[in-house]
Amino acid sequence: MKEGIHPEYREVVFLDQQTGNKFISRSTLNSRETIELDGKTYPLFKCDVTSESHPFYTGAQTRIVETGRVEKFRARFARTTGTTRKAS
């Protein structure tokens, strides 16, 4: 490997701003902010969404989809209420 052409690969703290959850991962990310965690100082990156707060991972998205399905079902069968088929 050539010297001086690769970014610094180090531990970085990622903070989910919606839930307050913090986790440490390795990254080449540069950040001006730092945070002290477990007696060590790490660069800090503030995330808007992570798997802890995203609706796809929390299951909130499926509730929205299910609600839409129930409404579609009711709308479809509301039109056929009261109609009966004649036997041949």
N, C-alpha and C positions, 0 to 999 in steps of 0.2 A: 504494500500500500504506500502511496505517496504521502509524505508528511505535509500538513498544513492545508489540505484541500477538503477534508471531511469535517462536517459540523460536529460540535461537541454533543455526545450522546450521554445523557445523565438522567437522574431521577427527577420527576416533576410532579407536583401535587395538582390534581384537577379538582375543582370545586363546582358542584352542581348548585347553581344559584336558586333553583326552585325548591330543592329539598335540603340543602345545606350539607349533603353528603360529600365527603372528601375521600379521594383514593390516590395512591402513588403509582405512577407508571414511568417507564423509561421513554424519553423523547428527545428530539433535537430542538424542541421549541425554545425560543428566546422570550423571556418575560422580564419586565421591569419590577414587577411585584414579587415579593417573597413572603413565605410563611414559615413559622417555626412549628414543627410537628415532631413529637417524641425526642425533643432535645436537639434536633438537626434543622438547619435552614434549607428550604427547598424553594425553587422558583414556583410561582403560583399562576395557574391558568384558570380563568373563570368561564365555565361552560353554561350556556343557556339551557341545553337539553342533554341528558344522558339516559342510559337505560333505566335509571331509577325514576325518572320523571316523564319519559316519553309515553304517550298513550298506547302505542303499539306494544310495548313491553309491560306496562302496568295493567293492561286489560281494559282500559277505559274505551279504547277504540271498538272493541268487540261489543260492548254494551250499546254504543251508538248504532252500530250496524244492526244488532238485534232489534233495537227499538224501531229502526226503519223497516225491518222485515215485518214486524207485527202490524205496523201502520199500513203497509202494502197489502197484507193479508186481509185486514179489516176492510180496506177500501175495495178490494176486488170482490169480496163476498157480500159486501153491503148492497151491491147492485143486484145480486141474485136472491136476496132475501124475499121470501114470499112467493117465489115462482116454483112451480112443480112441473115435473115432466109427466106426460101422459104415457101410460103403458100401451104397447102395441097389441 
